């Protein structure tokens, strides 16, 4: 293969200011089920996260897995419906959600990070009472809204050089409760509790689109509120941008909504002048 080694060296050199700026930064990355793609996409995501860790950032992965939950529910013949982007979750469904997210998906990501030479530990919001929820809406059943966060375990892990991988399943205020939490909501609550430097929401669209259909690369919280009110931000982008606004209010420095299917999306956003997707700041 004939590669331009000089260009590769220059790319590394040009990344220096970004590496310096983000040294020690806490970066929460939401890895959605739709962004996971195939084994190669998973390996590439894992490599980016291991690189972040290697150059001195503190990445925390919070994952989804909606399509994987749908797949097992289908195989078990359990019907599933969504209301305003959230899964109506009865007793049987919450068991499948917990099995798929904390078992299959969480361990797949942990393994992918280990395979790339990083150290990862998988947990759910139940571990160390990290995410304590109340019911979000009676119509949704066991869907949780985080009301209390205990994120010290995450600091303990990243201070030890370990990448935490969190499944969005939570405990409740009463004994023996299990809640299904939307992955974006969980990532926003964790980023807020950590007052993270960045929350990266990896999804399968290129960012927040303006009235002319083009992706808007930089937005303020005020602009986002206006775009929601005008209807420019609609559908699935509403819960994502609302999560972003809540995270900013909780003290996250910036939230980026970006396309996780783009190769090296996280590196493009953090370590190049180009950036990726839409950045929302106060
Ligand atoms: C989600 C949790 C997984 C998730 C669900 O049951 O599908 C709720 O809807 P993605 O891949 O990020 O969509 N929970 C309450 O958020 O997955």
py3Dmol code that shows the C-alpha trace and the ligand (Angstrom):
import py3Dmol

protein = """\
ATOM      1  CA  UNK A   1       0.000   0.000   0.000  1.00  0.00           C
ATOM      2  CA  UNK A   2       1.318   3.391  -1.008  1.00  0.00           C
ATOM      3  CA  UNK A   3       0.531   5.796   1.825  1.00  0.00           C
ATOM      4  CA  UNK A   4       1.522   9.384   2.380  1.00  0.00           C
ATOM      5  CA  UNK A   5       3.531   8.925   5.580  1.00  0.00           C
ATOM      6  CA  UNK A   6       4.431  12.624   5.677  1.00  0.00           C
ATOM      7  CA  UNK A   7       0.734  13.505   5.707  1.00  0.00           C
ATOM      8  CA  UNK A   8       0.130  11.018   8.536  1.00  0.00           C
ATOM      9  CA  UNK A   9       2.936  12.567  10.598  1.00  0.00           C
ATOM     10  CA  UNK A  10       1.547  16.051   9.881  1.00  0.00           C
ATOM     11  CA  UNK A  11      -1.932  14.941  10.996  1.00  0.00           C
ATOM     12  CA  UNK A  12      -0.485  13.777  14.307  1.00  0.00           C
ATOM     13  CA  UNK A  13       1.422  17.019  14.705  1.00  0.00           C
ATOM     14  CA  UNK A  14      -1.655  19.133  13.958  1.00  0.00           C
ATOM     15  CA  UNK A  15      -3.593  17.249  16.646  1.00  0.00           C
ATOM     16  CA  UNK A  16      -1.231  18.494  19.391  1.00  0.00           C
ATOM     17  CA  UNK A  17      -3.257  21.595  20.449  1.00  0.00           C
ATOM     18  CA  UNK A  18      -6.391  19.462  20.701  1.00  0.00           C
ATOM     19  CA  UNK A  19      -4.599  16.757  22.688  1.00  0.00           C
ATOM     20  CA  UNK A  20      -3.353  19.462  25.069  1.00  0.00           C
ATOM     21  CA  UNK A  21      -6.758  21.104  25.352  1.00  0.00           C
ATOM     22  CA  UNK A  22      -8.513  17.830  26.171  1.00  0.00           C
ATOM     23  CA  UNK A  23      -5.882  16.365  28.486  1.00  0.00           C
ATOM     24  CA  UNK A  24      -7.771  15.062  31.551  1.00  0.00           C
ATOM     25  CA  UNK A  25     -11.165  15.958  30.035  1.00  0.00           C
ATOM     26  CA  UNK A  26     -14.203  13.895  30.997  1.00  0.00           C
ATOM     27  CA  UNK A  27     -16.029  12.840  27.821  1.00  0.00           C
ATOM     28  CA  UNK A  28     -19.300  10.904  27.954  1.00  0.00           C
ATOM     29  CA  UNK A  29     -20.005   9.074  24.689  1.00  0.00           C
ATOM     30  CA  UNK A  30     -23.517   7.780  23.979  1.00  0.00           C
ATOM     31  CA  UNK A  31     -23.245   4.874  21.560  1.00  0.00           C
ATOM     32  CA  UNK A  32     -26.727   4.186  20.196  1.00  0.00           C
ATOM     33  CA  UNK A  33     -27.942   0.844  18.877  1.00  0.00           C
ATOM     34  CA  UNK A  34     -28.374   2.341  15.407  1.00  0.00           C
ATOM     35  CA  UNK A  35     -24.766   3.578  15.394  1.00  0.00           C
ATOM     36  CA  UNK A  36     -23.355   0.135  16.310  1.00  0.00           C
ATOM     37  CA  UNK A  37     -23.552  -1.372  12.840  1.00  0.00           C
ATOM     38  CA  UNK A  38     -21.449  -4.459  12.193  1.00  0.00           C
ATOM     39  CA  UNK A  39     -18.422  -5.967  13.985  1.00  0.00           C
ATOM     40  CA  UNK A  40     -16.066  -3.690  12.071  1.00  0.00           C
ATOM     41  CA  UNK A  41     -17.953  -0.532  13.115  1.00  0.00           C
ATOM     42  CA  UNK A  42     -17.879  -1.774  16.709  1.00  0.00           C
ATOM     43  CA  UNK A  43     -14.108  -2.394  16.541  1.00  0.00           C
ATOM     44  CA  UNK A  44     -13.539   1.054  15.070  1.00  0.00           C
ATOM     45  CA  UNK A  45     -15.613   2.739  17.773  1.00  0.00           C
ATOM     46  CA  UNK A  46     -13.691   0.795  20.432  1.00  0.00           C
ATOM     47  CA  UNK A  47     -10.348   1.826  18.890  1.00  0.00           C
ATOM     48  CA  UNK A  48     -11.364   5.521  19.023  1.00  0.00           C
ATOM     49  CA  UNK A  49     -12.360   5.226  22.690  1.00  0.00           C
ATOM     50  CA  UNK A  50      -9.108   3.426  23.564  1.00  0.00           C
ATOM     51  CA  UNK A  51      -7.170   6.154  21.739  1.00  0.00           C
ATOM     52  CA  UNK A  52      -8.983   8.853  23.755  1.00  0.00           C
ATOM     53  CA  UNK A  53      -8.002   7.055  26.945  1.00  0.00           C
ATOM     54  CA  UNK A  54      -4.408   6.581  25.724  1.00  0.00           C
ATOM     55  CA  UNK A  55      -3.933  10.311  25.097  1.00  0.00           C
ATOM     56  CA  UNK A  56      -5.149  11.279  28.564  1.00  0.00           C
ATOM     57  CA  UNK A  57      -8.901  11.808  28.261  1.00  0.00           C
ATOM     58  CA  UNK A  58     -11.417  10.103  30.549  1.00  0.00           C
ATOM     59  CA  UNK A  59     -14.018   8.532  28.236  1.00  0.00           C
ATOM     60  CA  UNK A  60     -17.193   6.967  29.655  1.00  0.00           C
ATOM     61  CA  UNK A  61     -19.354   4.945  27.264  1.00  0.00           C
ATOM     62  CA  UNK A  62     -23.135   4.898  27.776  1.00  0.00           C
ATOM     63  CA  UNK A  63     -24.835   2.631  25.276  1.00  0.00           C
ATOM     64  CA  UNK A  64     -28.268   1.971  23.827  1.00  0.00           C
ATOM     65  CA  UNK A  65     -29.401  -1.163  22.051  1.00  0.00           C
ATOM     66  CA  UNK A  66     -32.983  -0.534  20.931  1.00  0.00           C
ATOM     67  CA  UNK A  67     -32.673  -2.691  17.760  1.00  0.00           C
ATOM     68  CA  UNK A  68     -31.171  -5.584  19.761  1.00  0.00           C
ATOM     69  CA  UNK A  69     -34.051  -5.386  22.286  1.00  0.00           C
ATOM     70  CA  UNK A  70     -36.548  -5.407  19.380  1.00  0.00           C
ATOM     71  CA  UNK A  71     -34.869  -8.490  17.957  1.00  0.00           C
ATOM     72  CA  UNK A  72     -35.193 -10.585  21.142  1.00  0.00           C
ATOM     73  CA  UNK A  73     -38.734  -9.327  21.851  1.00  0.00           C
ATOM     74  CA  UNK A  74     -39.686 -10.437  18.319  1.00  0.00           C
ATOM     75  CA  UNK A  75     -38.143 -13.849  18.812  1.00  0.00           C
ATOM     76  CA  UNK A  76     -40.072 -14.236  22.096  1.00  0.00           C
ATOM     77  CA  UNK A  77     -43.303 -13.042  20.444  1.00  0.00           C
ATOM     78  CA  UNK A  78     -43.616 -10.021  22.769  1.00  0.00           C
ATOM     79  CA  UNK A  79     -45.127  -6.964  21.104  1.00  0.00           C
ATOM     80  CA  UNK A  80     -43.513  -3.596  21.737  1.00  0.00           C
ATOM     81  CA  UNK A  81     -44.671  -0.026  21.157  1.00  0.00           C
ATOM     82  CA  UNK A  82     -43.059   3.383  21.450  1.00  0.00           C
ATOM     83  CA  UNK A  83     -44.722   6.532  22.768  1.00  0.00           C
ATOM     84  CA  UNK A  84     -42.865   9.824  22.131  1.00  0.00           C
ATOM     85  CA  UNK A  85     -39.643   7.906  21.417  1.00  0.00           C
ATOM     86  CA  UNK A  86     -39.776   5.752  24.552  1.00  0.00           C
ATOM     87  CA  UNK A  87     -40.597   2.059  24.756  1.00  0.00           C
ATOM     88  CA  UNK A  88     -43.779   1.134  26.629  1.00  0.00           C
ATOM     89  CA  UNK A  89     -42.239  -1.272  29.133  1.00  0.00           C
ATOM     90  CA  UNK A  90     -44.286  -3.870  31.025  1.00  0.00           C
ATOM     91  CA  UNK A  91     -42.925  -6.524  33.418  1.00  0.00           C
ATOM     92  CA  UNK A  92     -41.996  -9.040  30.699  1.00  0.00           C
ATOM     93  CA  UNK A  93     -40.408  -6.321  28.543  1.00  0.00           C
ATOM     94  CA  UNK A  94     -38.274  -4.863  31.324  1.00  0.00           C
ATOM     95  CA  UNK A  95     -36.782  -8.325  31.918  1.00  0.00           C
ATOM     96  CA  UNK A  96     -35.810  -8.596  28.248  1.00  0.00           C
ATOM     97  CA  UNK A  97     -34.448  -5.024  28.247  1.00  0.00           C
ATOM     98  CA  UNK A  98     -32.233  -5.774  31.247  1.00  0.00           C
ATOM     99  CA  UNK A  99     -31.004  -9.075  29.772  1.00  0.00           C
ATOM    100  CA  UNK A 100     -30.164  -7.600  26.379  1.00  0.00           C
ATOM    101  CA  UNK A 101     -28.612  -4.320  27.541  1.00  0.00           C
ATOM    102  CA  UNK A 102     -26.647  -5.434  30.614  1.00  0.00           C
ATOM    103  CA  UNK A 103     -25.786  -8.828  29.133  1.00  0.00           C
ATOM    104  CA  UNK A 104     -25.421  -8.998  25.381  1.00  0.00           C
ATOM    105  CA  UNK A 105     -24.791  -5.394  24.340  1.00  0.00           C
ATOM    106  CA  UNK A 106     -22.776  -4.241  27.366  1.00  0.00           C
ATOM    107  CA  UNK A 107     -20.397  -7.196  27.237  1.00  0.00           C
ATOM    108  CA  UNK A 108     -19.990  -6.915  23.457  1.00  0.00           C
ATOM    109  CA  UNK A 109     -18.726  -3.339  23.889  1.00  0.00           C
ATOM    110  CA  UNK A 110     -16.507  -4.256  26.861  1.00  0.00           C
ATOM    111  CA  UNK A 111     -14.986  -7.065  24.806  1.00  0.00           C
ATOM    112  CA  UNK A 112     -14.428  -4.803  21.777  1.00  0.00           C
ATOM    113  CA  UNK A 113     -12.528  -2.300  23.965  1.00  0.00           C
ATOM    114  CA  UNK A 114     -10.444  -5.087  25.529  1.00  0.00           C
ATOM    115  CA  UNK A 115      -9.679  -6.426  22.018  1.00  0.00           C
ATOM    116  CA  UNK A 116      -8.247  -3.010  21.081  1.00  0.00           C
ATOM    117  CA  UNK A 117      -5.909  -3.065  24.080  1.00  0.00           C
ATOM    118  CA  UNK A 118      -7.926  -0.898  26.481  1.00  0.00           C
ATOM    119  CA  UNK A 119      -9.330  -1.764  29.889  1.00  0.00           C
ATOM    120  CA  UNK A 120     -13.105  -1.689  30.214  1.00  0.00           C
ATOM    121  CA  UNK A 121     -15.547  -2.574  32.988  1.00  0.00           C
ATOM    122  CA  UNK A 122     -19.263  -2.897  32.248  1.00  0.00           C
ATOM    123  CA  UNK A 123     -21.944  -1.787  34.683  1.00  0.00           C
ATOM    124  CA  UNK A 124     -25.574  -0.752  34.664  1.00  0.00           C
ATOM    125  CA  UNK A 125     -27.273   2.103  36.472  1.00  0.00           C
ATOM    126  CA  UNK A 126     -28.042  -0.402  39.252  1.00  0.00           C
ATOM    127  CA  UNK A 127     -24.370  -0.825  40.152  1.00  0.00           C
ATOM    128  CA  UNK A 128     -23.518   1.237  43.236  1.00  0.00           C
ATOM    129  CA  UNK A 129     -26.999   2.865  42.855  1.00  0.00           C
ATOM    130  CA  UNK A 130     -25.537   4.957  40.027  1.00  0.00           C
ATOM    131  CA  UNK A 131     -28.940   5.857  38.509  1.00  0.00           C
ATOM    132  CA  UNK A 132     -31.999   5.935  40.788  1.00  0.00           C
ATOM    133  CA  UNK A 133     -35.291   6.527  38.966  1.00  0.00           C
ATOM    134  CA  UNK A 134     -38.922   7.353  39.461  1.00  0.00           C
ATOM    135  CA  UNK A 135     -41.545   6.245  36.917  1.00  0.00           C
ATOM    136  CA  UNK A 136     -41.372   8.647  33.956  1.00  0.00           C
ATOM    137  CA  UNK A 137     -45.025   8.479  32.940  1.00  0.00           C
ATOM    138  CA  UNK A 138     -47.742   5.981  34.048  1.00  0.00           C
ATOM    139  CA  UNK A 139     -48.491   5.282  30.361  1.00  0.00           C
ATOM    140  CA  UNK A 140     -44.945   3.961  29.826  1.00  0.00           C
ATOM    141  CA  UNK A 141     -44.830   1.393  32.659  1.00  0.00           C
ATOM    142  CA  UNK A 142     -41.330   0.653  33.910  1.00  0.00           C
ATOM    143  CA  UNK A 143     -39.609   3.512  32.088  1.00  0.00           C
ATOM    144  CA  UNK A 144     -37.489   5.511  34.491  1.00  0.00           C
ATOM    145  CA  UNK A 145     -36.664   9.191  34.893  1.00  0.00           C
ATOM    146  CA  UNK A 146     -33.374   9.630  36.794  1.00  0.00           C
ATOM    147  CA  UNK A 147     -33.908  11.485  40.082  1.00  0.00           C
ATOM    148  CA  UNK A 148     -30.710  10.656  41.957  1.00  0.00           C
ATOM    149  CA  UNK A 149     -27.219  10.043  40.560  1.00  0.00           C
ATOM    150  CA  UNK A 150     -24.240   8.443  42.315  1.00  0.00           C
ATOM    151  CA  UNK A 151     -21.334   8.679  39.877  1.00  0.00           C
ATOM    152  CA  UNK A 152     -18.356   8.288  42.232  1.00  0.00           C
ATOM    153  CA  UNK A 153     -17.865   4.721  40.956  1.00  0.00           C
ATOM    154  CA  UNK A 154     -17.261   6.152  37.466  1.00  0.00           C
ATOM    155  CA  UNK A 155     -14.562   8.523  38.785  1.00  0.00           C
ATOM    156  CA  UNK A 156     -12.988   5.628  40.699  1.00  0.00           C
ATOM    157  CA  UNK A 157     -12.867   3.606  37.477  1.00  0.00           C
ATOM    158  CA  UNK A 158     -11.453   6.287  35.174  1.00  0.00           C
ATOM    159  CA  UNK A 159      -8.958   7.390  37.817  1.00  0.00           C
ATOM    160  CA  UNK A 160      -7.722   3.793  37.744  1.00  0.00           C
ATOM    161  CA  UNK A 161      -7.313   3.948  33.945  1.00  0.00           C
ATOM    162  CA  UNK A 162     -10.458   1.921  33.245  1.00  0.00           C
ATOM    163  CA  UNK A 163     -13.119   2.839  30.669  1.00  0.00           C
ATOM    164  CA  UNK A 164     -16.592   2.472  32.249  1.00  0.00           C
ATOM    165  CA  UNK A 165     -19.285   1.067  29.924  1.00  0.00           C
ATOM    166  CA  UNK A 166     -22.791   1.786  31.252  1.00  0.00           C
ATOM    167  CA  UNK A 167     -26.076   0.076  30.287  1.00  0.00           C
ATOM    168  CA  UNK A 168     -29.141   2.346  30.718  1.00  0.00           C
ATOM    169  CA  UNK A 169     -30.992   0.156  33.213  1.00  0.00           C
ATOM    170  CA  UNK A 170     -31.682   1.667  36.633  1.00  0.00           C
ATOM    171  CA  UNK A 171     -32.911   0.964  40.112  1.00  0.00           C
ATOM    172  CA  UNK A 172     -35.812   2.743  41.880  1.00  0.00           C
ATOM    173  CA  UNK A 173     -36.573   4.404  45.202  1.00  0.00           C
ATOM    174  CA  UNK A 174     -38.266   1.197  46.438  1.00  0.00           C
ATOM    175  CA  UNK A 175     -36.674  -2.230  46.898  1.00  0.00           C
ATOM    176  CA  UNK A 176     -36.346  -4.550  43.903  1.00  0.00           C
ATOM    177  CA  UNK A 177     -37.397  -2.125  41.166  1.00  0.00           C
ATOM    178  CA  UNK A 178     -35.952  -2.165  37.652  1.00  0.00           C
ATOM    179  CA  UNK A 179     -36.370   0.695  35.195  1.00  0.00           C
ATOM    180  CA  UNK A 180     -35.712   0.921  31.484  1.00  0.00           C
ATOM    181  CA  UNK A 181     -34.071   4.284  30.759  1.00  0.00           C
ATOM    182  CA  UNK A 182     -33.718   5.836  27.322  1.00  0.00           C
ATOM    183  CA  UNK A 183     -30.009   5.696  26.417  1.00  0.00           C
ATOM    184  CA  UNK A 184     -29.768   9.412  25.613  1.00  0.00           C
ATOM    185  CA  UNK A 185     -31.472  10.294  28.906  1.00  0.00           C
ATOM    186  CA  UNK A 186     -29.029   8.106  30.863  1.00  0.00           C
ATOM    187  CA  UNK A 187     -26.004   9.566  29.055  1.00  0.00           C
ATOM    188  CA  UNK A 188     -27.236  13.125  29.696  1.00  0.00           C
ATOM    189  CA  UNK A 189     -27.838  12.428  33.398  1.00  0.00           C
ATOM    190  CA  UNK A 190     -24.380  10.861  33.793  1.00  0.00           C
ATOM    191  CA  UNK A 191     -22.662  13.708  31.916  1.00  0.00           C
ATOM    192  CA  UNK A 192     -24.569  16.234  34.036  1.00  0.00           C
ATOM    193  CA  UNK A 193     -23.664  14.534  37.323  1.00  0.00           C
ATOM    194  CA  UNK A 194     -19.987  14.438  36.267  1.00  0.00           C
ATOM    195  CA  UNK A 195     -20.135  18.020  34.885  1.00  0.00           C
ATOM    196  CA  UNK A 196     -18.430  16.508  31.845  1.00  0.00           C
ATOM    197  CA  UNK A 197     -16.385  18.544  29.375  1.00  0.00           C
ATOM    198  CA  UNK A 198     -18.193  16.915  26.456  1.00  0.00           C
ATOM    199  CA  UNK A 199     -21.270  14.783  25.857  1.00  0.00           C
ATOM    200  CA  UNK A 200     -21.082  13.146  22.419  1.00  0.00           C
ATOM    201  CA  UNK A 201     -24.413  11.740  21.247  1.00  0.00           C
ATOM    202  CA  UNK A 202     -23.545   9.318  18.414  1.00  0.00           C
ATOM    203  CA  UNK A 203     -26.537   8.638  16.240  1.00  0.00           C
ATOM    204  CA  UNK A 204     -27.431   7.784  12.629  1.00  0.00           C
ATOM    205  CA  UNK A 205     -28.119  11.302  11.346  1.00  0.00           C
ATOM    206  CA  UNK A 206     -25.522  13.920  10.491  1.00  0.00           C
ATOM    207  CA  UNK A 207     -26.616  16.475  13.113  1.00  0.00           C
ATOM    208  CA  UNK A 208     -29.248  19.119  13.815  1.00  0.00           C
ATOM    209  CA  UNK A 209     -30.659  20.492  10.557  1.00  0.00           C
ATOM    210  CA  UNK A 210     -31.708  24.114  10.082  1.00  0.00           C
ATOM    211  CA  UNK A 211     -34.754  25.377   8.157  1.00  0.00           C
ATOM    212  CA  UNK A 212     -32.830  25.049   4.836  1.00  0.00           C
ATOM    213  CA  UNK A 213     -32.051  21.370   5.521  1.00  0.00           C
ATOM    214  CA  UNK A 214     -28.303  21.873   6.130  1.00  0.00           C
ATOM    215  CA  UNK A 215     -26.617  20.679   9.321  1.00  0.00           C
ATOM    216  CA  UNK A 216     -25.957  23.584  11.714  1.00  0.00           C
ATOM    217  CA  UNK A 217     -22.463  23.071  13.129  1.00  0.00           C
ATOM    218  CA  UNK A 218     -22.717  25.412  16.135  1.00  0.00           C
ATOM    219  CA  UNK A 219     -25.814  26.240  18.164  1.00  0.00           C
ATOM    220  CA  UNK A 220     -26.649  27.947  21.436  1.00  0.00           C
ATOM    221  CA  UNK A 221     -29.229  26.677  23.918  1.00  0.00           C
ATOM    222  CA  UNK A 222     -31.404  29.692  22.992  1.00  0.00           C
ATOM    223  CA  UNK A 223     -31.292  28.812  19.270  1.00  0.00           C
ATOM    224  CA  UNK A 224     -32.195  25.187  20.028  1.00  0.00           C
ATOM    225  CA  UNK A 225     -35.231  26.279  22.069  1.00  0.00           C
ATOM    226  CA  UNK A 226     -36.342  28.546  19.198  1.00  0.00           C
ATOM    227  CA  UNK A 227     -35.892  25.764  16.623  1.00  0.00           C
ATOM    228  CA  UNK A 228     -37.983  23.373  18.742  1.00  0.00           C
ATOM    229  CA  UNK A 229     -40.720  26.035  19.138  1.00  0.00           C
ATOM    230  CA  UNK A 230     -40.730  26.770  15.360  1.00  0.00           C
ATOM    231  CA  UNK A 231     -40.841  23.064  14.500  1.00  0.00           C
ATOM    232  CA  UNK A 232     -37.452  23.101  12.686  1.00  0.00           C
ATOM    233  CA  UNK A 233     -36.256  20.528  15.214  1.00  0.00           C
ATOM    234  CA  UNK A 234     -38.801  17.704  15.078  1.00  0.00           C
ATOM    235  CA  UNK A 235     -39.334  13.976  15.621  1.00  0.00           C
ATOM    236  CA  UNK A 236     -36.476  11.977  17.112  1.00  0.00           C
ATOM    237  CA  UNK A 237     -34.284  15.077  17.296  1.00  0.00           C
ATOM    238  CA  UNK A 238     -36.559  16.588  19.994  1.00  0.00           C
ATOM    239  CA  UNK A 239     -35.616  14.167  22.819  1.00  0.00           C
ATOM    240  CA  UNK A 240     -31.935  14.388  21.795  1.00  0.00           C
ATOM    241  CA  UNK A 241     -31.819  18.177  21.871  1.00  0.00           C
ATOM    242  CA  UNK A 242     -33.857  18.258  25.106  1.00  0.00           C
ATOM    243  CA  UNK A 243     -31.306  15.881  26.655  1.00  0.00           C
ATOM    244  CA  UNK A 244     -28.579  18.267  25.448  1.00  0.00           C
ATOM    245  CA  UNK A 245     -30.287  21.288  27.058  1.00  0.00           C
ATOM    246  CA  UNK A 246     -30.719  19.461  30.385  1.00  0.00           C
ATOM    247  CA  UNK A 247     -27.065  18.364  30.350  1.00  0.00           C
ATOM    248  CA  UNK A 248     -25.905  21.955  29.687  1.00  0.00           C
ATOM    249  CA  UNK A 249     -28.072  23.222  32.556  1.00  0.00           C
ATOM    250  CA  UNK A 250     -26.478  20.612  34.815  1.00  0.00           C
ATOM    251  CA  UNK A 251     -23.008  21.959  33.964  1.00  0.00           C
ATOM    252  CA  UNK A 252     -21.793  20.015  30.900  1.00  0.00           C
ATOM    253  CA  UNK A 253     -19.565  22.341  28.846  1.00  0.00           C
ATOM    254  CA  UNK A 254     -20.751  21.302  25.380  1.00  0.00           C
ATOM    255  CA  UNK A 255     -22.924  18.644  23.771  1.00  0.00           C
ATOM    256  CA  UNK A 256     -22.300  17.340  20.247  1.00  0.00           C
ATOM    257  CA  UNK A 257     -24.895  15.436  18.208  1.00  0.00           C
ATOM    258  CA  UNK A 258     -23.006  13.567  15.475  1.00  0.00           C
ATOM    259  CA  UNK A 259     -23.233  10.679  13.016  1.00  0.00           C
ATOM    260  CA  UNK A 260     -21.670   7.593  14.601  1.00  0.00           C
ATOM    261  CA  UNK A 261     -21.529   5.849  11.199  1.00  0.00           C
ATOM    262  CA  UNK A 262     -18.888   8.291   9.943  1.00  0.00           C
ATOM    263  CA  UNK A 263     -15.450   6.648  10.312  1.00  0.00           C
ATOM    264  CA  UNK A 264     -13.610   7.877  13.435  1.00  0.00           C
ATOM    265  CA  UNK A 265     -16.485  10.248  14.300  1.00  0.00           C
ATOM    266  CA  UNK A 266     -15.232  10.872  17.867  1.00  0.00           C
ATOM    267  CA  UNK A 267     -11.655  11.623  16.755  1.00  0.00           C
ATOM    268  CA  UNK A 268     -12.883  13.940  14.006  1.00  0.00           C
ATOM    269  CA  UNK A 269     -14.903  15.881  16.571  1.00  0.00           C
ATOM    270  CA  UNK A 270     -12.310  16.067  19.348  1.00  0.00           C
ATOM    271  CA  UNK A 271      -8.962  16.253  17.579  1.00  0.00           C
ATOM    272  CA  UNK A 272      -9.475  18.165  14.323  1.00  0.00           C
ATOM    273  CA  UNK A 273     -10.388  21.710  13.420  1.00  0.00           C
ATOM    274  CA  UNK A 274     -13.136  20.347  11.199  1.00  0.00           C
ATOM    275  CA  UNK A 275     -15.234  18.859  14.009  1.00  0.00           C
ATOM    276  CA  UNK A 276     -18.332  16.771  13.281  1.00  0.00           C
ATOM    277  CA  UNK A 277     -22.085  17.147  13.647  1.00  0.00           C
ATOM    278  CA  UNK A 278     -23.746  19.912  15.680  1.00  0.00           C
ATOM    279  CA  UNK A 279     -22.222  21.397  18.812  1.00  0.00           C
ATOM    280  CA  UNK A 280     -24.596  22.935  21.354  1.00  0.00           C
ATOM    281  CA  UNK A 281     -23.266  25.332  24.009  1.00  0.00           C
ATOM    282  CA  UNK A 282     -24.744  27.908  26.378  1.00  0.00           C
TER     283      UNK A 282
END
"""
ligand_1 = """\
17
LIG
C -34.648 2.163 25.367
C -33.297 1.719 25.907
C -32.283 1.417 24.830
C -31.921 2.622 23.974
C -35.375 0.971 24.701
O -36.080 0.235 25.372
O -35.182 0.793 23.484
C -36.532 3.359 26.333
O -37.034 3.595 25.251
P -30.940 3.190 21.533
O -30.264 2.218 20.660
O -30.040 4.240 22.054
O -32.209 3.741 20.967
N -35.400 2.666 26.465
C -37.181 3.844 27.602
O -32.076 3.782 24.330
O -31.364 2.278 22.793
"""
view = py3Dmol.view(width=600, height=400)
view.addModel(protein, "pdb")
view.setStyle({"model": 0}, {"cartoon": {"style": "trace"}})
view.addModel(ligand_1, "xyz")
view.setStyle({"model": 1}, {"stick": {}})
view.zoomTo()
view.show()
